[in-house]
Amino acid sequence: MHRRSFLAASAAAMAALGPLSPAHAANTAESGVSDGEIVLGHTGILSGPLGVPIKVVMAGAGLAFDAVNAQGGLSGRKIKLVSLDDELVPEKAVANYEKLLGEHHAFAFFGCVGSGTTAAAAKVLNQSGAPMVGGYAVSDSARDKVNGSGYFVRATFAREAQALVQHLTTIGVSRIGVAYLDNPGGAEVAKLVEAALNALKLQPAAAVAVKGDGSGNEAAGKALADSKAQAVIMYLGGGIGGEVMKSAWTAGGRQMFYGMSIVPGDVTAKLVGDKTSGLAISQIVPYPWSEVDAVARDYRQLAERAKVDVGYLSYEGYVNALVMIEALRRTGRELTRAKLHATLKTMKLRVGNMEIDFTGASNTGSRFIEMVRVTKEGKFLR
């Protein structure tokens, strides 16, 4: 698997196993699994400024699912993804999970978004027995709450916070602030940054909460400027990070900005312009533009054909989908939720340059972190 695409592996497995007979399918089918289809459910914010990057992530996932479906699916079954908007509101997310299970008959969940929303749905997930794979922007504590139900590909935010703080202190920066989304996940990330600083006997120069609707961008920027922080670590999605950066500089701030992986560098570059060259982001998937990585090459070809923007966001969705596809493929033709759980708990694989291992006590499969710079054109430099 080191040198070939999981899409090719999925196609080979499909050809070898062949389609299920209707009688056999009827005997083994579980909710969301039929003779010709596997239904996956997704809930996340798809509207407003925070919905923009989520749509890109899901477009990347769609590349992998569509490619497998075009080859006949898995054991003759095509993957159907049903996506609902929860506006990042926990109550709406819980209702969406229930709707996906009851009305859409989702077999499993994929790519679901948010910390408070995921934590709120823990009871529904655990009772349903439906696995959830590849969540996005889910805090470490929320991951713990769905342990046994959720399987997260991306590295933890604790690991991202430690990597960013270590990088900054290594280059001599000691006054470090944090700007975070004003929600449960953001508040937890702020504490993780503080813990990483405390381990080095440092305190945050500032900790500024920013509203997800963008209404507090100007005030947040001024607070960061007034803090005199040398650098600011951002946990800000969509275009919010770029607007906060501009507001900080307008208010007289001179700090450098570093983003966690939810910060979209290309979007930020469009907003910030020439000053973008000072922005660095911790990435949790390998370089999408690699010429030597077969998985990255496959992804770019599919993205260009489907007119999906090539970048870290869509590549993360693609990688997550490959993990989901491989788990379904390994589970085989007699597909049940219990068997899919068993497969995931024993699964080790390599996607490009990224090692994924769910066999330990953690439900997080990867520790991959790579720091990249963003150019004013929105390109990424390793």
DOSEVEX-924138 format. One record per residue (C-alpha): x, y, z; residue in three letters; residue number from 1. Coordinates in pm, whole numbers, m for minus. Layout:
+--------+--------+--------+-----+-----+
|      u |      v |      w |  aa |   i |
+--------+--------+--------+-----+-----+
|      X |      Y |      Z | ala | NUM |
...
+--------+--------+--------+-----+-----+
This chain:
+--------+--------+--------+-----+-----+
|      u |      v |      w |  aa |   i |
+--------+--------+--------+-----+-----+
|      0 |      0 |      0 | met |   1 |
|    300 |    230 |     36 | his |   2 |
|    320 |    302 |   m333 | arg |   3 |
|    m32 |    268 |   m464 | arg |   4 |
|   m363 |    438 |   m425 | ser |   5 |
|   m631 |    296 |   m202 | phe |   6 |
|   m872 |    363 |   m485 | leu |   7 |
|   m697 |    100 |   m694 | ala |   8 |
|   m704 |   m140 |   m401 | ala |   9 |
|  m1074 |    m80 |   m354 | ser |  10 |
|  m1141 |   m145 |   m721 | ala |  11 |
|   m942 |   m469 |   m712 | ala |  12 |
|  m1130 |   m586 |   m405 | ala |  13 |
|  m1463 |   m503 |   m568 | met |  14 |
|  m1375 |   m699 |   m880 | ala |  15 |
|  m1259 |   m999 |   m679 | ala |  16 |
|  m1562 |  m1013 |   m450 | leu |  17 |
|  m1829 |   m929 |   m703 | gly |  18 |
|  m2179 |   m799 |   m624 | pro |  19 |
|  m2397 |   m956 |   m355 | leu |  20 |
|  m2696 |  m1160 |   m452 | ser |  21 |
|  m3031 |  m1008 |   m337 | pro |  22 |
|  m3096 |  m1306 |   m109 | ala |  23 |
|  m2758 |  m1284 |     57 | his |  24 |
|  m2788 |   m906 |     96 | ala |  25 |
|  m3124 |   m946 |    266 | ala |  26 |
|  m2972 |  m1183 |    519 | asn |  27 |
|  m2676 |   m962 |    607 | thr |  28 |
|  m2804 |   m609 |    551 | ala |  29 |
|  m2805 |   m358 |    834 | glu |  30 |
|  m2962 |    m13 |    839 | ser |  31 |
|  m2797 |    193 |    566 | gly |  32 |
|  m2663 |   m109 |    379 | val |  33 |
|  m2853 |   m249 |     82 | ser |  34 |
|  m2770 |   m466 |   m217 | asp |  35 |
|  m2632 |   m166 |   m405 | gly |  36 |
|  m2565 |    111 |   m154 | glu |  37 |
|  m2392 |    214 |    169 | ile |  38 |
|  m2535 |    530 |    328 | val |  39 |
|  m2300 |    756 |    526 | leu |  40 |
|  m2429 |   1051 |    727 | gly |  41 |
|  m2263 |   1388 |    782 | his |  42 |
|  m2361 |   1684 |    999 | thr |  43 |
|  m2164 |   2008 |   1023 | gly |  44 |
|  m2181 |   2381 |    970 | ile |  45 |
|  m2240 |   2448 |    600 | leu |  46 |
|  m2355 |   2811 |    622 | ser |  47 |
|  m2192 |   3143 |    715 | gly |  48 |
|  m1816 |   3213 |    723 | pro |  49 |
|  m1735 |   2890 |    909 | leu |  50 |
|  m1928 |   2684 |    656 | gly |  51 |
|  m1703 |   2777 |    364 | val |  52 |
|  m1403 |   2559 |    461 | pro |  53 |
|  m1630 |   2268 |    560 | ile |  54 |
|  m1774 |   2261 |    209 | lys |  55 |
|  m1420 |   2241 |     71 | val |  56 |
|  m1330 |   1953 |    305 | val |  57 |
|  m1640 |   1763 |    198 | met |  58 |
|  m1571 |   1833 |   m170 | ala |  59 |
|  m1233 |   1665 |   m123 | gly |  60 |
|  m1399 |   1364 |     38 | ala |  61 |
|  m1641 |   1348 |   m251 | gly |  62 |
|  m1351 |   1301 |   m493 | leu |  63 |
|  m1259 |    969 |   m330 | ala |  64 |
|  m1615 |    847 |   m290 | phe |  65 |
|  m1706 |    938 |   m649 | asp |  66 |
|  m1394 |    764 |   m782 | ala |  67 |
|  m1477 |    439 |   m602 | val |  68 |
|  m1840 |    460 |   m712 | asn |  69 |
|  m1731 |    510 |  m1072 | ala |  70 |
|  m1538 |    183 |  m1043 | gln |  71 |
|  m1847 |     m4 |   m925 | gly |  72 |
|  m1831 |     67 |   m553 | gly |  73 |
|  m1730 |   m172 |   m276 | leu |  74 |
|  m1855 |   m530 |   m315 | ser |  75 |
|  m2101 |   m391 |   m569 | gly |  76 |
|  m2230 |   m121 |   m334 | arg |  77 |
|  m2193 |    249 |   m407 | lys |  78 |
|  m2132 |    499 |   m129 | ile |  79 |
|  m2400 |    762 |    m72 | lys |  80 |
|  m2320 |   1059 |    154 | leu |  81 |
|  m2609 |   1253 |    308 | val |  82 |
|  m2499 |   1591 |    447 | ser |  83 |
|  m2705 |   1819 |    678 | leu |  84 |
|  m2632 |   2168 |    813 | asp |  85 |
|  m2637 |   2204 |   1193 | asp |  86 |
|  m2500 |   2562 |   1204 | glu |  87 |
|  m2261 |   2439 |   1476 | leu |  88 |
|  m2552 |   2436 |   1724 | val |  89 |
|  m2544 |   2127 |   1951 | pro |  90 |
|  m2922 |   2083 |   1962 | glu |  91 |
|  m2945 |   2097 |   1584 | lys |  92 |
|  m2655 |   1855 |   1550 | ala |  93 |
|  m2824 |   1600 |   1778 | val |  94 |
|  m3145 |   1636 |   1575 | ala |  95 |
|  m2943 |   1584 |   1255 | asn |  96 |
|  m2779 |   1268 |   1390 | tyr |  97 |
|  m3122 |   1133 |   1480 | glu |  98 |
|  m3262 |   1231 |   1140 | lys |  99 |
|  m2970 |   1071 |    959 | leu | 100 |
|  m3024 |    750 |   1153 | leu | 101 |
|  m3403 |    741 |   1143 | gly | 102 |
|  m3502 |    905 |    816 | glu | 103 |
|  m3194 |    850 |    598 | his | 104 |
|  m3093 |    516 |    755 | his | 105 |
|  m2723 |    609 |    781 | ala | 106 |
|  m2503 |    305 |    837 | phe | 107 |
|  m2211 |    511 |    969 | ala | 108 |
|  m2106 |    875 |   1002 | phe | 109 |
|  m1829 |   1056 |    821 | phe | 110 |
|  m1654 |   1392 |    853 | gly | 111 |
|  m1883 |   1538 |   1120 | cys | 112 |
|  m1782 |   1880 |   1248 | val | 113 |
|  m1737 |   2058 |   1578 | gly | 114 |
|  m1657 |   2001 |   1943 | ser | 115 |
|  m1976 |   2100 |   2125 | gly | 116 |
|  m2186 |   1935 |   1857 | thr | 117 |
|  m1992 |   1608 |   1872 | thr | 118 |
|  m1993 |   1599 |   2252 | ala | 119 |
|  m2368 |   1662 |   2260 | ala | 120 |
|  m2428 |   1370 |   2024 | ala | 121 |
|  m2220 |   1119 |   2226 | ala | 122 |
|  m2526 |    942 |   2370 | lys | 123 |
|  m2695 |    911 |   2029 | val | 124 |
|  m2376 |    778 |   1872 | leu | 125 |
|  m2310 |    525 |   2146 | asn | 126 |
|  m2667 |    396 |   2146 | gln | 127 |
|  m2682 |    367 |   1767 | ser | 128 |
|  m2365 |    162 |   1739 | gly | 129 |
|  m2283 |    354 |   1419 | ala | 130 |
|  m1911 |    431 |   1381 | pro | 131 |
|  m1804 |    789 |   1306 | met | 132 |
|  m1487 |    836 |   1100 | val | 133 |
|  m1282 |   1145 |   1015 | gly | 134 |
|  m1434 |   1421 |   1227 | gly | 135 |
|  m1319 |   1779 |   1162 | tyr | 136 |
|  m1239 |   2050 |   1423 | ala | 137 |
|  m1333 |   1818 |   1711 | val | 138 |
|  m1161 |   1898 |   2042 | ser | 139 |
|   m961 |   1642 |   2234 | asp | 140 |
|  m1219 |   1624 |   2516 | ser | 141 |
|  m1504 |   1572 |   2268 | ala | 142 |
|  m1303 |   1289 |   2113 | arg | 143 |
|  m1282 |   1132 |   2457 | asp | 144 |
|  m1660 |   1154 |   2498 | lys | 145 |
|  m1720 |    954 |   2180 | val | 146 |
|  m1442 |    704 |   2244 | asn | 147 |
|  m1577 |    372 |   2123 | gly | 148 |
|  m1783 |    545 |   1854 | ser | 149 |
|  m1549 |    795 |   1687 | gly | 150 |
|  m1227 |    740 |   1491 | tyr | 151 |
|  m1035 |   1061 |   1421 | phe | 152 |
|   m767 |   1075 |   1153 | val | 153 |
|   m615 |   1418 |   1219 | arg | 154 |
|   m368 |   1472 |   1506 | ala | 155 |
|   m500 |   1610 |   1834 | thr | 156 |
|   m511 |   1982 |   1900 | phe | 157 |
|   m285 |   1924 |   2201 | ala | 158 |
|    m18 |   1800 |   1963 | arg | 159 |
|    m70 |   2100 |   1733 | glu | 160 |
|    m45 |   2343 |   2025 | ala | 161 |
|    276 |   2180 |   2148 | gln | 162 |
|    430 |   2186 |   1799 | ala | 163 |
|    351 |   2556 |   1747 | leu | 164 |
|    475 |   2663 |   2090 | val | 165 |
|    792 |   2459 |   2050 | gln | 166 |
|    859 |   2615 |   1709 | his | 167 |
|    807 |   2970 |   1835 | leu | 168 |
|   1020 |   2932 |   2146 | thr | 169 |
|   1293 |   2767 |   1942 | thr | 170 |
|   1321 |   3082 |   1728 | ile | 171 |
|   1332 |   3302 |   2039 | gly | 172 |
|    968 |   3411 |   2073 | val | 173 |
|    842 |   3416 |   2433 | ser | 174 |
|    542 |   3655 |   2432 | arg | 175 |
|    281 |   3437 |   2265 | ile | 176 |
|    m92 |   3510 |   2247 | gly | 177 |
|   m383 |   3300 |   2128 | val | 178 |
|   m695 |   3399 |   1934 | ala | 179 |
|   m967 |   3135 |   1934 | tyr | 180 |
|  m1325 |   3080 |   1829 | leu | 181 |
|  m1573 |   3166 |   2102 | asp | 182 |
|  m1712 |   2814 |   2137 | asn | 183 |
|  m1632 |   2506 |   2352 | pro | 184 |
|  m1371 |   2376 |   2110 | gly | 185 |
|  m1199 |   2712 |   2089 | gly | 186 |
|  m1193 |   2756 |   2467 | ala | 187 |
|  m1033 |   2413 |   2501 | glu | 188 |
|   m768 |   2493 |   2240 | val | 189 |
|   m683 |   2813 |   2431 | ala | 190 |
|   m622 |   2601 |   2741 | lys | 191 |
|   m404 |   2361 |   2540 | leu | 192 |
|   m189 |   2651 |   2420 | val | 193 |
|   m166 |   2777 |   2777 | glu | 194 |
|    m63 |   2430 |   2898 | ala | 195 |
|    206 |   2409 |   2628 | ala | 196 |
|    338 |   2750 |   2739 | leu | 197 |
|    320 |   2658 |   3109 | asn | 198 |
|    536 |   2352 |   3040 | ala | 199 |
|    807 |   2601 |   2941 | leu | 200 |
|    730 |   2829 |   3239 | lys | 201 |
|    557 |   3087 |   3017 | leu | 202 |
|    214 |   3251 |   3030 | gln | 203 |
|     m5 |   3362 |   2735 | pro | 204 |
|     50 |   3725 |   2643 | ala | 205 |
|   m320 |   3736 |   2549 | ala | 206 |
|   m614 |   3499 |   2512 | ala | 207 |
|   m883 |   3651 |   2290 | val | 208 |
|  m1214 |   3484 |   2206 | ala | 209 |
|  m1356 |   3569 |   1861 | val | 210 |
|  m1720 |   3526 |   1762 | lys | 211 |
|  m1784 |   3275 |   1483 | gly | 212 |
|  m2008 |   3516 |   1290 | asp | 213 |
|  m1720 |   3761 |   1247 | gly | 214 |
|  m1890 |   4040 |   1444 | ser | 215 |
|  m1604 |   4072 |   1694 | gly | 216 |
|  m1311 |   4077 |   1452 | asn | 217 |
|  m1220 |   4442 |   1503 | glu | 218 |
|  m1232 |   4426 |   1883 | ala | 219 |
|  m1030 |   4104 |   1883 | ala | 220 |
|   m763 |   4259 |   1661 | gly | 221 |
|   m732 |   4562 |   1888 | lys | 222 |
|   m701 |   4341 |   2198 | ala | 223 |
|   m418 |   4147 |   2032 | leu | 224 |
|   m243 |   4468 |   1926 | ala | 225 |
|   m268 |   4609 |   2279 | asp | 226 |
|   m123 |   4288 |   2425 | ser | 227 |
|    215 |   4351 |   2257 | lys | 228 |
|    242 |   3978 |   2186 | ala | 229 |
|    531 |   3890 |   1957 | gln | 230 |
|    330 |   3612 |   1795 | ala | 231 |
|    m32 |   3498 |   1798 | val | 232 |
|   m151 |   3140 |   1754 | ile | 233 |
|   m490 |   3136 |   1581 | met | 234 |
|   m769 |   2879 |   1607 | tyr | 235 |
|   m998 |   3063 |   1365 | leu | 236 |
|  m1186 |   2916 |   1069 | gly | 237 |
|  m1300 |   3064 |    738 | gly | 238 |
|  m1199 |   3424 |    675 | gly | 239 |
|  m1208 |   3521 |   1042 | ile | 240 |
|   m833 |   3479 |   1093 | gly | 241 |
|   m748 |   3712 |    806 | gly | 242 |
|   m989 |   3978 |    928 | glu | 243 |
|   m849 |   3960 |   1282 | val | 244 |
|   m494 |   3993 |   1145 | met | 245 |
|   m592 |   4305 |    949 | lys | 246 |
|   m767 |   4455 |   1252 | ser | 247 |
|   m463 |   4393 |   1472 | ala | 248 |
|   m230 |   4566 |   1229 | trp | 249 |
|   m473 |   4857 |   1183 | thr | 250 |
|   m470 |   4899 |   1562 | ala | 251 |
|    m90 |   4923 |   1561 | gly | 252 |
|      0 |   4562 |   1630 | gly | 253 |
|    326 |   4422 |   1491 | arg | 254 |
|    295 |   4056 |   1587 | gln | 255 |
|    353 |   3753 |   1370 | met | 256 |
|     60 |   3517 |   1318 | phe | 257 |
|     64 |   3138 |   1327 | tyr | 258 |
|   m240 |   2929 |   1243 | gly | 259 |
|   m359 |   2593 |   1361 | met | 260 |
|   m472 |   2359 |   1085 | ser | 261 |
|   m829 |   2492 |   1069 | ile | 262 |
|   m694 |   2826 |    939 | val | 263 |
|   m730 |   2825 |    557 | pro | 264 |
|   m410 |   2979 |    426 | gly | 265 |
|   m539 |   3053 |     77 | asp | 266 |
|   m848 |   3235 |    208 | val | 267 |
|   m634 |   3429 |    454 | thr | 268 |
|   m391 |   3532 |    179 | ala | 269 |
|   m675 |   3681 |    m27 | lys | 270 |
|   m776 |   3894 |    271 | leu | 271 |
|   m433 |   3995 |    399 | val | 272 |
|   m238 |   4040 |     74 | gly | 273 |
|    133 |   4123 |     91 | asp | 274 |
|    156 |   4068 |    468 | lys | 275 |
|     62 |   3702 |    431 | thr | 276 |
|    427 |   3600 |    396 | ser | 277 |
|    460 |   3614 |    773 | gly | 278 |
|    189 |   3351 |    827 | leu | 279 |
|    278 |   2991 |    913 | ala | 280 |
|     28 |   2709 |    966 | ile | 281 |
|     59 |   2369 |   1131 | ser | 282 |
|    m77 |   2113 |    884 | gln | 283 |
|   m208 |   1769 |    980 | ile | 284 |
|   m197 |   1603 |    637 | val | 285 |
|    102 |   1575 |    402 | pro | 286 |
|    184 |   1824 |    126 | tyr | 287 |
|    m92 |   1800 |   m140 | pro | 288 |
|    140 |   1918 |   m419 | trp | 289 |
|    398 |   1640 |   m374 | ser | 290 |
|    526 |   1496 |   m704 | glu | 291 |
|    659 |   1176 |   m546 | val | 292 |
|    352 |   1080 |   m342 | asp | 293 |
|    116 |    866 |   m554 | ala | 294 |
|   m183 |    942 |   m329 | val | 295 |
|   m129 |   1318 |   m368 | ala | 296 |
|    m95 |   1280 |   m746 | arg | 297 |
|   m420 |   1083 |   m767 | asp | 298 |
|   m593 |   1346 |   m555 | tyr | 299 |
|   m475 |   1635 |   m772 | arg | 300 |
|   m585 |   1463 |  m1092 | gln | 301 |
|   m932 |   1400 |   m950 | leu | 302 |
|   m955 |   1754 |   m809 | ala | 303 |
|   m856 |   1918 |  m1137 | glu | 304 |
|  m1104 |   1706 |  m1330 | arg | 305 |
|  m1386 |   1790 |  m1086 | ala | 306 |
|  m1281 |   2157 |  m1052 | lys | 307 |
|  m1224 |   2123 |   m676 | val | 308 |
|   m962 |   2360 |   m531 | asp | 309 |
|   m636 |   2179 |   m459 | val | 310 |
|   m523 |   2252 |   m104 | gly | 311 |
|   m494 |   2124 |    249 | tyr | 312 |
|   m867 |   2144 |    325 | leu | 313 |
|   m986 |   1934 |     32 | ser | 314 |
|   m687 |   1701 |     72 | tyr | 315 |
|   m782 |   1635 |    434 | glu | 316 |
|  m1132 |   1541 |    322 | gly | 317 |
|   m983 |   1314 |     55 | tyr | 318 |
|   m748 |   1143 |    303 | val | 319 |
|  m1032 |   1091 |    552 | asn | 320 |
|  m1245 |    939 |    277 | ala | 321 |
|   m964 |    700 |    181 | leu | 322 |
|   m954 |    582 |    543 | val | 323 |
|  m1331 |    531 |    543 | met | 324 |
|  m1316 |    345 |    211 | ile | 325 |
|  m1034 |    121 |    328 | glu | 326 |
|  m1217 |     36 |    652 | ala | 327 |
|  m1530 |    m58 |    456 | leu | 328 |
|  m1325 |   m261 |    208 | arg | 329 |
|  m1144 |   m453 |    481 | arg | 330 |
|  m1471 |   m528 |    660 | thr | 331 |
|  m1590 |   m716 |    353 | gly | 332 |
|  m1921 |   m803 |    198 | arg | 333 |
|  m2105 |   m902 |    518 | glu | 334 |
|  m2108 |   m545 |    638 | leu | 335 |
|  m2236 |   m466 |    987 | thr | 336 |
|  m2162 |   m184 |   1227 | arg | 337 |
|  m2006 |   m423 |   1479 | ala | 338 |
|  m1774 |   m563 |   1213 | lys | 339 |
|  m1678 |   m215 |   1094 | leu | 340 |
|  m1590 |   m120 |   1452 | his | 341 |
|  m1377 |   m435 |   1479 | ala | 342 |
|  m1198 |   m347 |   1156 | thr | 343 |
|  m1126 |     10 |   1263 | leu | 344 |
|   m991 |    m93 |   1604 | lys | 345 |
|   m732 |   m319 |   1440 | thr | 346 |
|   m649 |    m95 |   1145 | met | 347 |
|   m303 |     30 |   1053 | lys | 348 |
|   m238 |    188 |    717 | leu | 349 |
|    m26 |    443 |    538 | arg | 350 |
|   m176 |    716 |    324 | val | 351 |
|    103 |    885 |    133 | gly | 352 |
|    356 |    995 |    395 | asn | 353 |
|    106 |    967 |    680 | met | 354 |
|     93 |    674 |    921 | glu | 355 |
|   m251 |    598 |   1064 | ile | 356 |
|   m295 |    355 |   1354 | asp | 357 |
|   m614 |    295 |   1551 | phe | 358 |
|   m484 |    m10 |   1739 | thr | 359 |
|   m381 |    174 |   2057 | gly | 360 |
|   m587 |    317 |   2342 | ala | 361 |
|   m645 |    648 |   2160 | ser | 362 |
|   m920 |    695 |   1901 | asn | 363 |
|   m691 |    936 |   1710 | thr | 364 |
|   m502 |    764 |   1431 | gly | 365 |
|   m233 |   1014 |   1332 | ser | 366 |
|     36 |   1224 |   1498 | arg | 367 |
|    143 |   1390 |   1170 | phe | 368 |
|    228 |   1763 |   1198 | ile | 369 |
|    414 |   1974 |    942 | glu | 370 |
|    478 |   2349 |    957 | met | 371 |
|    432 |   2540 |    630 | val | 372 |
|    455 |   2906 |    526 | arg | 373 |
|    187 |   3084 |    324 | val | 374 |
|    282 |   3321 |     42 | thr | 375 |
|     89 |   3633 |    m53 | lys | 376 |
|    m45 |   3440 |   m354 | glu | 377 |
|   m194 |   3180 |   m118 | gly | 378 |
|     65 |   2914 |   m198 | lys | 379 |
|    226 |   2695 |     65 | phe | 380 |
|    601 |   2649 |    121 | leu | 381 |
|    740 |   2364 |    328 | arg | 382 |
+--------+--------+--------+-----+-----+
